[in-house]
Amino acid sequence: MLALSVLLAGAVSAQTGKVAGRVVDAQSGGAVIGASVLVVDTDRGASTDVDGYYSVIGIRPGTYSVRVSAIGYGTRVVEGVRVQINRTTDLDVELAEETTQTEEVIVRAERPIVQRDLTSSAASISSEELEALPVQSFSDVVNLQAGVVEGHFRGGRTGEVAYLVDGVPVNDVYDQSFAFQVENEAIQEVEVISGTFNAEYGQAQSGVVNIVTKDGGEDYAVSLTAYGGGYATGASDLFERPESVSATGNVEANGSLSGPVPGFGSRLTFFASGRVVRNDGYLYGRRVVQPVYAETDQRVPVEVDGRTVYVPALGDSTLASLNWGEQETAQLKLTGQVFGGRLALNGLLQTDRGQNYDHLFRYNPDGQTTVHGRSASIIGTYTLLFSGSTFLDLKAATFQNAVDEYVYEDPLDSRYPRDTALRELSPNFSFYLGGARPTQFARETRTSVGRFDVTSQVTRRHLVKGGAEVKLHDLALDRFDVLNNASTGFEPDIPPAGTPAHVSYDQQPIEASVYVQDKMEFDYLVVNAGVRLDYFDARTEVPSDFTQPRTSERRATEAKWQLSPRLGLAYPISEAGVVHVAYGHFFQMPPFDFLFTNPDYIFDPELGLGRPFGYADLEPQQTVAYEVGLQQGFSNTVGLDLTVYYKDIRNLLGTRIETIAAGVGEDFQLSRYGRYVNRDYGNVRGVTVSFERRPLDGFGLNVDYTYQIAEANASDPRDRLLAEQAGNEPVKQLVPVEWDRRHQLNVRAAVGQADRSFGLVSLVAQLGSGLPYTPTQADQRTGVENSARRPGVATVDLFATRVVRLGGLEPGLFLRVYNLLDARNVTNVYTDTGLPTPNLRYYSGAALGLNSKDEFLRRPDFYVAPRLVQVGVSLDL
């Protein structure tokens, strides 16, 4: 089926760039006709036309040498030509006559500070730039871009960003998250589009992250990196942890091997990489109790502050991390020439394990669930060059992403305590005195993708692309809480499937799209114009009458589609100034979990509004975006970018309250329940200012500032349900969304070079104003939703490296320090004070468990991680 998809339809996302320009006579300035232009170490080249112009398309991102030659002229080689994804690198060349020049002339290209064909806000980060930043993953780099706040692109909700690897979308449609991690070591270039984007990209409303992975070279290369470190903070009263800083609390080892496959030479190359990382986390608890249950008369009495607390079983009080994580990844990419084209096969594997902090389990860490993740992907790309101006990309991929969560893998494990344990063993202001979370959760997403993309330089002015895409999904979910009570004979048991206590489903929705796009490059104007058609079908059934959710007849869901025009203009106003204008319509289905959650439509009176139902016939969410920007260069290394943007967002996911009708054979008549619908809306307006000084004389600087207002009638799709449950009036006006950071300043500075005596020191500083929250007193709202602000944040990260010489080796020693100043940045607050400490007047009563009231109200998880120090070594062979 996947092979058929490739033949019938395909994807559209180009992962290549273009080099274009004019070749002229150095003396007369006249056109050199028929000159040969070759991008060295590739099969890409072109000849100049009667006016001396040429275009070389389909070049993978990277830095190249370009050789230009012509009969009667000497040869000129231009080194350091940077090619970026979806960008045109302008390269004009002068050739001297052969009588005056007999040797090959080598010159160095200067990358212009202003990108004249940039019609929307985007940034490209090369592998070399990734290596010079204090980041552990590409997502850290994404959050350093103007207009991006903690994964939110220009005020959009999370999940509104399309992630692509080698041109293949890899979002897990269950929650629209990135399905797996691509290691920095394996990345050739990352393109981050934070503004409007071309018609070739779809199923995204706010941005695109485009990752191109490395190929193997003609020579063997080995790269190894390892580091160790731990958290170093003086706030021991807040962050309980081992007494000394551990050199193994945060460890990583990664490496790569690349080169020709033995016996094939340059015809077949490989790139392999792997990574193992372990982080003990910074939030600790103690094994004061065990995750068990005992009858009251069998519990252990413990004297605490003059009172007796009865505990099922005491632990050994050893420290235990409550937010640890570990991950292993592996990648193997093969690239070769097959049937006259370029074939690349890329396989990625990933496993994860870890825990998410739960404050109530501070004394009972072994009763908390562990999350296990597994991801696997195979991406195949075949590029066939029809001519020097036209090529075809065929892409096929399949990936799966699975998540399991449990305390004990076997739901019938005899160690599962009574299902009432947590309720019984949680006295006032107390951590759990025993028990274990009974959650058993398993889900898996399988996606098959087929795509094609045709790119043609039709004329010197028009680069036309067209393509199509089909994605077939299979989403499976199984969720229940283990039962252990009198009805099960006090033995662990699984509740019956198809009931509110045991939800499961297996759904196979389908997505498809086609697009066409024309990039028109004139001397006075660059135009990106295109249109995209998106299609979605949930391929399932929903009730025809929601007042009768159990007995109503089911009807088939309707197919959804949208035609989305996109337009971008870039207008040079001077040699070093370009104005751009962009406009577009964007289409995206909500995360599929909201379509299929609780598909049984069986009302549970115990949960009521707390158990909303999915709706598989949801409409797509829609955004109309506008932006106007100016790029201005002041020299070859100094430039400024100013962009103003606005987004109008409709059909956002929300909830509706339904009432079960009376007298129609329904259970729980006149009860109310919630279901997901398209009802929310919002808008975002903002401005970004970015300053760049490219590295020169050992110093580089990037500064960007974002001012933004992001408002909606709801931040969370469940806001209406939550308001109803709390007895509050639902919002009927636009309010700031929870991630509305009005001011964000990012500074990146680099001094020195890694191979010089001083080495390289890189600093990243981020300052942001506080995020909003809703003020309350004694659980009663005292202001409009999100009308107050948390404290602002400020953090500094450091990266220092130096290459040393040891015999014939040149290892690099490096130091990374995150949160260099050990700042106590606040991530959450008590809503009565707006601080991470509460107003005790509204928290009356004494602690009745093993802990003190002060300890219970002290929330280390309300702060970012303290200072993390890593020391490591890298070696390239």
N, C-alpha and C positions, 0 to 999 in steps of 0.2 A: 504493500500500500504506500509506503514511504517513497519507493522508487517511482511509482506512478504519480505521486504528488509532484516530484521533481520535474517530470515530463510535462505535466499539465499546468503547474503553477509554481510560484516561487517567490523569493524575497527580493528585496529591492535595495538593500542598504549597501552602498559602495564603501569600500575600505581602502580606497586608493586616492592618490592625488595626481596632479598634472604639472608639467613644466612646459612653458610656452614663451615665445619671444620672437626676436628678429635677429638675423645674421646679416651684417653689413660689412662693406669694405672699409678697412681702417683709415684709408686715405681719402677716398671720395665720399664715403657715407652711403654709397649706392647699395642696393640689395645684392646679396650673393645668392644666386639661384642654384638649387640642387645641392646645397651644402648638406652634409650628413651630420645629424645630431644623435649621439648615442649616450644613454644613461649607463655608465660603466657598471659591470657586474649584474646586469639585467638583460632581458631580451627586448627591452623597450627602446625605440628610436624612431626617427622621422627624418624627412628631407624638407628643405625649405621650398616654398612656392615661388612664383614669378616675382613676388614682392619681398621675398626674403623671410617670410613668416613660417613658423613651424609650431606644432603642438605634439607633445608626447603625453599620452594618457595612460591610465591604468598602472601607475607606479605605487608600490607599497610605501607607506610612510617610513621615513628614515633620512639619513644624510648621505648624499651621493657625490660622485664626480661625474661631470658631463663633458664628453669629448666632442669637439666640433671640428670638422675638416671639410675641405672642398678642393677640387682640382684647380691647381694654380695658386693655391694659398697654403700657408703653414697651418699646422694643427694647434688648436688651443684647448687646454683642459681646465675646466672650472671646478675647483674642489669646494667641499663644504656646502653643497646645494641642499637645503632642507626642504623635504617634501612632506606635506601634512595632509591628513584625511580631508577629502572633499574640497581642497584648496588649490588654487593656481599659483605656482611659483613663477614669477616673471624673471626671465633670464635672456637679456640681449647680449650678443657677442659680436666683437669686432675681429675680423680676420685680416692679417697682413699678407701681402703677396709673397709668394714663395721665393722670389728673387731677393727679398730683403729679410726673409726669415726662413731659416733652414731647420731649426730645432723646434721641438714641441714646447710651447709656452704654457706654464702652469700658473694660474691665478686663483685667488681665494674669493669665493662669493660672499657678498654682504647681504644678510637677511634683512629686508626692509622692516622698519619699526611699525609701519602701517600696512595692514593687509587690505589691498584695494578691492578684493572680491568678497569681503566679509559682509553679508547682508543681514546677519543677526548675531547676537552675542554668543561667542563660542571661544573656547580655549583649548589648545593642544599641548599636552605634556608628554615629553619624550622620555625614553628609558633613562637617559643621562640626568634629566631633571628630577625624575623620581628618586634616583640614587642620592641626590644631593639634599633631600628634604628629610626632616625628622618625622617620617610617616611609616606606618607598618603595613598599610594596605592602600590601594588606589582610592577607596572610599574616603580616607583621610584627606587626600588631595582634592577630591570633589567638594568637600566641605570648606575648602579654602578659597573657592571661587566666589566672585561677587554675585550676590543675589541668592546664595545657597545658605540656609540656616539649618544645621543639624539634619540634613537630608531632605529638607523642604525647599524646592526650587521655586523661587519667586512667589512665595506665599501659598503654594499648593499643598494639598494633603500628601502624606507619604503614600507611595504606590502610584504616583502620577508620573513616574520617570521610567523610560524604556532603557533597559540595559542590553547591550549587544556585545557578543564575543565573535570576532571574525565575521561580522555581518549577520549573525544569527541572534534573534531576540531570545533571551534566557531568563525572562521574568517567570517566577512561579505564580501562575494565575490564581492560585488559591488566595494569596494575600498580596500579590503584585510585588513581592520582595525579590531581591537578587538571588537566584537559585544556588549559586556556588561562588566561591572565592577564586579569583585569578591572581596568582602571586606576582608581586612586583618584578621578580626575577624573570618572569616569562612574558612581560609586557613590552611590546615595541613602542606603542604610543596609546595614549588615552585622549579622546576628544570629549569635552564636556560642553554640551549645548544647553545653556541656561535660559535662552530666549526662545523666540519663535523658531521653528525648524522646517526644513523642506518637506515636500510631499513624499519623499522616499521613506520617511519615518512615520510610524503609526502606533496606535494603542498607547498613547501618552498625551498628557495634557500640559505638563510643566517643563519637561526637559528630556535630554538624551545623553547617555553615557556610552561611548563607543570605544571598545577595547580591541586593539589589534595585537595578536600574540606574535612572538618571535619565530622565525624560521631557523633551521640549522644552516651553518655556513659550509664552505668548501674545506675549511681546516677544522681540526678538532679543537674544542675549547671546553675548559672546565671552570666552574665557578663554585666556591664554597663559602658559606657564611655561618657563623654561630655566635650566639651571645647568651649571656646570663645576667640576671639582675633581680631587683626586688623593690618594694616600696620603702621609701625612707622619709618618715615624717615624725615630727615632734608631737603630733596631736594624738598621743596614746590614750587620752581620756575619751576621745571620740572613736578612734579606730583601734579596737582591740586586735592585737596581732602578736606573733612571736616576739620575744624580747629583742632579738638582734635582727638586723637587716639580712635577709636571706639572699645569697648569690644564685639560688636556684628557684626562687619563687616565681620568676618569669624567664623561661628559657626557650630558645628556638635554635633549630639547625635546619638549614636549607642548602640546596645545591642544584646545579644544572650541568648537563653534559650535552654537547652538540657537535655536529660534524657530518661527514658523509657516511652513509651506511656501507660497511665493508663489502667490497665486491662490486659496488655500483658507482663509486666516484661521485662526481658532482650531479649525476643524473637523479640520485635519491639521497636526501639529507634528513637528519632527524634533530629534534630538540626535545630533551627530556628534563624535567625538573621535579623536585619534591620538597616538601616542607613538613616539619613537625614542630608544634608549638604547644607550650603548657603555661598557663597563668593561674597562680593560686588565688588571685583576686585580692581585694582589700577589705572585704566585709566578712568578719569572722563571728562565729558563735562558739558555744561550748557544749559538749555532750553531758549536760547536767542530768538529763533524763534519757530514757530509752523510748523508742517509738512503739510502745506496747499499751495494752489496756488491762486493767485488773478491776475486779469488783471492789467496792469501797472497803469492805472488811479485810481485803487482802493487800491494801496499799500500804506503802512505807510512810510513817510519820516523819516530817522534817520540821524542826523548830526554826522559825524565821521571824526575827524582831518581836519575840514574845507571843507569837501565834503558831499554830500547828497547821502545816500544809501536807495533805496526803497525796503521795505520788505513786503511780503504778510500779515504777522501777527506776532506780537511780543509775546514772551513767558514771563514767570515769572522769568527767569534767575536762577532758582534753580539748584543745582548740580545734576547730573545724572551719574551713572556708565555706562560705555560703554563696559565693558568686564566682566559683572557679570555672575554668573552661580549658579544653584541649582540642586540638585539631590536627588532622593529617591530610595533606593534599598530594596529588601526583598528576603529572601531565606528560603525555608523549605526543609529539607532532611529527608526522612524516610529510615531506614535500618532494615531489618529483615531476618529471615530464612524462605524460602519458597521452598517446594519440595526438601529438602535436600541441597539447595544452598543459597547463599547470594544475596538478592535483595535490591537494593538501588534506590530510586526515588528522584530526586533533581530538585526542581522548583526554578527559579530565575525570578524576575521582576525588572525593572528599568525604571524610567522616568527622563528626563533631560530637562532643559530649560536654555537659556542663550543667550548672544549676543557676537559677535566677533567685536573687535574694528575696526572702520573705521574712519580714520582721518578726512575725509571731513564732518562727522556728529558731530563734536565737539560742534557746536552751535545748532544742530537740532537732539538731541538724539532720540526723539520719531519717527523720520522718518526712523530709521534703523530697519532692520528685526530682529526677534527673531527666534532662532532655537529651535525646540522641538523634543525630541527623546523619543522613546518607545521601550523597548526590553522585550522579554519574552522567556523563555526556559524551557523545561522539558527534563531531561536526565534520562534514565533508564539503570541500569546496573545489569546483573544477572551473578553471578559467580558460576559455578558448579565444585566441586572437584571430579574428577574421581578416583583419588588415591592420595597417598602422593606425587607423582611426576608429575601429570598431572592435569591441570584444564582448563576450558573453560570460556571465557568471552563473553557474548552476550550484545551488547549495542545498544540502540535505542534512538534517540533524535530528537526533533524538536525545532527550534527557529525562531523567527522573529525579525527583527530590522527595525524600521521605523523612518524616519527623515522628518520633515516638517519645512519649512521656510517661513515666511510671516510677514508683518506688521499688517495686519488685517486678521483674519482667513477666513472671507467670501470675496472672490475675488470681489463680487458685492457690498461690503460695500461702502456706499456713501461718506465715509471719504477719499477714495483714490483720490488724486489730479490729475491734468492733467499729462499725461505720458511724457510731455516735461518739467515738472517742474524742475527736477534736472539739465537739460542742461541749462535752462534759468537762474537758480538761483545759478550759480557758477561762479562769476566773478574771475578775475585774483588773485591768491594767497588768495583765500577766502574759508572759510567753507560754506557749503550750507546755503542759506538764506531762505529755505523752501523746500517744496516738500517731497516726501516719496519714498522709493525704491519700485517699483511695482512688485518685484519678488514674484511669487507663485511657490513653489517647494515642491514636495512630492515624496518620494520614499519608497519602502518597499522590503526587502529581506526575503523570507521564505525558510528555508532549512530543509530538512528531512534527517536524517543520519541513516543508518543501518550498523552494523558491528559485526564481530566475531573475536576472537583471541584465538588460542589454544597455550598453553605453556606446554612444557614437559621436564623434566630432564631425557632425554633418557638414558644417562649414567652419571657417576660421572663427566665426562669431558664435556659433551655436553648438553647445554640448548637450545632447539630448539623452535622457535616460528613461527607461520604462521597465516595468516589471510587475510581478504578482507574487502573492504569498498565500499559502494554506497552512493552517495550524490545527492539528487534531489533538484534543486533550482527553485525558482519562483521569478523573479525580475520584479517589476512594477515601472514605473516612470512617472511622469506628471510634466511638467515645462513650464511656460509661464510668461510673463509680462502683468499685467493688462492694458488694453487699456482705455484711457479716452481722447477723442479728438473730432473733428468735425464729424468724421465718425460714432461715437457712440452717437452723440447727447450730448456730454460732460457729459456722465454718464459712470461709470465703466462697462467694458464689458470684455468677455473672447475671445481671438482670436480663430479662427477655429482650431480644432485639425488636425494633419497631415500636418501642414505647419511649416516653420522655426520658426514662432512666437509661436508655441504651440507643443512641442515635448512630445510624450507619447509612451510607449511601455510596453509589457508584454512578457517576455522571460522565457523559461523553459529549461536551459541547464542541463546536467547530467555529473557527474564525477564518476569514479570507479577506484579501484586499488586492487592489490593482492601483497603479499610479503611472503618471507620465509627468516628466519635468524637463524644462529647458533652461539651461544656464547660458545667458546671452552676455557676451563680453565685448563691449565696445570701448573705444578709447576714452569716451566721456561718461560711460555708464555701464554698470553690471546689473543684470536682472536675473533673479531666480524666480521662475513662475512654474507652478505645477498644480495638479489636482489629484486627489486621492479618494478612492471609493473603499469604504470599510463595510464588512458584513459580519454578522454574528448570529448564531442560532444555538440556544441552550439545549435544544432537542430533548425536552422533557415535558411534563404536564404540571399544571397548577389548578387550584380550585376555581370554579367559575363564579362562586358566590362566597365571599369571605365572612358573611354572617353565619354561614354553615360550614365551617372549616373541615369538619370530619365527614359529613354526609353529602356535601355538594359534589356534583359531577366534576370530573377533571377535564380540562381542555388543553390542547397542545399549545406550547409557547409560540410566539410569533417571531419571525426573523427580523433582525434590526439591521439598518444600514444607514450610512451617511456619506454625502459627497462633501469633501473638505477642500476648498481652494486655499492655496498658499502663494504669497507674493512677497519678494524681498528685493529692494533696490539699494545699490551702493553707488554714490555719486561723488567722484573726486572734485574737491573744491580748490585744490592746489596740489603741488608736487608732494606735499606731506600731510594732506588733510582729506578725509573721506567722510561723507555723511551717509548714513544708511537708514532706511525705513523698511519696516516689515509688518506683515499682517497675515493672520491665518486662522482657520477654523480647525479644532482638534476634537477627536472622538476617542472615548475610552470607556469600556465596560467597567463597572465597579469590580472590586475583588470578588472572585467567584464564590468565596465563602458566604458572602451576603446573598447570593442567588440560591444557594442550596442548603444553608444551615437549617436544622430542624425541619426537614422536608415532610415529616409525618403529619404536621398540622394537628397534633393531639394536644389539647390544652392541659396544662399541669397546674392545678389550683395552688400547690405549694409555692410555685415559682411565679405564677401570674405574669405580670408585665416584665419580669426578669428573664423570661424565656421568649425572645422575639423569634418570629419565623422568617425564613428567607423567602424571596420571591424571584423565581427563575425568569419572570417576564419583565424584569427591570429594563428601563431604557438606558441607553448610553449616556454617560456624563459628557457635557459639552463645554468647551472653552473657546472664546474668541479673544485673541491676543493681538496687541499692537505694541510697537516699540519704535523709537527714533533715537539714533545714536550718532556720535561724532568721534572719529579717531583723528588725533593730531600728533604728528611727530615733530619734535624739536631738534633732533639730531638723529644720527644713525642708531643711537642706543637709548634715547630717551623719548617716551611717548605717553600720551594721555588718552583715555577712553571715557566718554560720558554717554550714558544711555538712560532714557526715560521710558517707562513701560506701563502698560495698563492691561488687565485681564478681567473679562466678564465671564463668570462661571455659572452654568445652569445645570439643572437635573442632577445636582449632587445627591448623594445617598442620605436619606433620613428615615424616619419611622412614622407610621400612622397607627392610631389606636382603633381597633375594631371591637365591636360588641357582638357576642354570640346571640343569635336571635332566639326568642322564646317560642315554644310550641312546635318545633320542627324536628324533634327526635334527637336533638343535640344534647350532649352532656354539658353540665355547668352553664346552663342558660343564663344570659345577661352578664356573664363574666366578660372581662375585657382582656384583650391580648394585643401585642404589638407585632407589626410586620414591616419589613424594609420596603421603602418606596422611593421614588425620585421626587423630592420635595424641597431640598435645600438649595441655596444659591449664595453667591458671594462675589466679591471683586477684590482685586489687588492693584495697587498703584505704587510706584516707587521710582527711585533713581539710583544708579550706580556710577561711581567714579573710580577709575583704575589708573594708577600711575606705574610705569615700568621703566627701570633703568637696567638694561641688560648688563651682564657681567663685563666689566672693563677695568683693566688694571687691578684685577683681583677683588672687585666689589660689585655686587648686584643688589637691586632693591625692587620689591613689588609692594605697592600699597593699594588697597581697594576699600572703599566705603560704600555701604548700602543704607539708604533710607527707604523704608517700606511701610505701607499700611495694608494689612491683610484682614479683611472683614468678611463675615458670613453670618447667616442666621443660626448656624450651629457649627461647632468644631468637630464633634463626635456624632456619627450617624445615630447613636442611641440617645442623643440629648433629650429628645421629647419624652422617651420612656423614663429616663433618669429624673427629669423634672416632675413627671406625673407621680413617680414613686416617692419623691421627696416632698410632694405637696406643693411644689412651686409652679408658678405660672410659666408656661413655655415661652421662649423668647419670640417676640414679634418684630424685632428690629435687627439691623446689622450690628454686630459686636465684634471686637477683636477675636481672632481665632487663637487657640492656645499657643501656637508657635509664632505669633506676631511679634517679632523682634524689630522694633522701630529703627534701631541703630546698630550696625555691625561694622567693625573695622578690623581688617586683616593686614598684617605686615609680615613680609618675608624678606630677610636680609641674609646675604652670603658674603663672606670675606675669605680670600685666599684661594688656594688650589690644593687638591688632595696630594699631588705629587711634588709639592714644594716643601721647603723646610718648615714653614709655618703651619702647613696643612690647610684644611677647609673647615670653617665654622659657619653653621647655618642656624638662624633663629627664626622662629615663627611665633608671632604674638597675635592674639585675638581678644578683642574687647567687644562686649555686646550689652545693650540695655536689657532690662529685666523682661521676662515673659509674663503674660497676664495670668491672673487667677480670679476666682469669684469670692469676694469677702463674705464671711459668715461669722455668727456668734451663736454658740450653743446649737450648732447644726442648723441655724436659721439664717437664710440669706439676708445680708444687710446692704447689698448693692446690686447693681445690674451685673449680669454675667460678664466675667472677665473685665471688670471695671478697675481692678487694682493690679499693681505690678510687683513682681518679685525683685530681689536685688539683682543688679547687673553682674556680669561675669568678666573676668580678665585672666588670661592664662598665657604662659610663655613656654615654648618647647625649644630644646637645643639639640643640635647634631654637630659633632666634631669628628673629623677623620683625618688621618695622615698615612700616607704610604711610606713604609720603611723598607730598607734593603737588607736582606739576610742571605748572604751568599748569592745564589742565582735566583732567589725568590723575592717578590715584592708584595708582601701582605699589607693589607690596610687595617689599621687599628681604628676603632671608632667608639664613640661615647654618645649615647642618646639619653636625654633627660626630658621626661614629660612632666608638665606642671612644675617647671624649674623652681618657681618661687613658693611652691607648696601652698598655693592659694586655696582658701576655703570657699570655692564657688558653689552656689546653692542651685540645686536642680529641682527642689520641691519645698513647699512651705506649709505650715499650719495656716489655714485660711482665716483664723481669727486674729493673727498678728502679722501675717505676710512674711514671717521669718521661720527658720527651721526650728524655732522653739515656741511652745504654745503659751497662751494666756491661761494660767492655772485656775483662774476664777471659773472657767468654763469646763474644767476637767476635775470635777469634785469626786471625792471618794478616795479610798486607800487601795494600794496594791494588795491583792489577796493571793498572789502566787509566790514563787521562789525569788523573784526579782523585786527591786525597789521601783517605786513609781517614777523616780527620776531616770532610772535606766530604761524603763519602758518608753518614756516620752523622748528620750535622746535618740535621734534617727540618723545614724551614719549614712544611710542610703539617701538622705536628702542632700548629700554633697557629692561633687565629682571626686574621682580618684585622687588620692594624694600624690606626692612626688614619686615618680617611678624612674629608677636609674638602671640603664642597661650598658654593659661593656662587652664588646665583641671584636671579632677578627674576620676579615674576608680575604679571599685569595683567588686570583684569576690565573689560570694556566693556559 
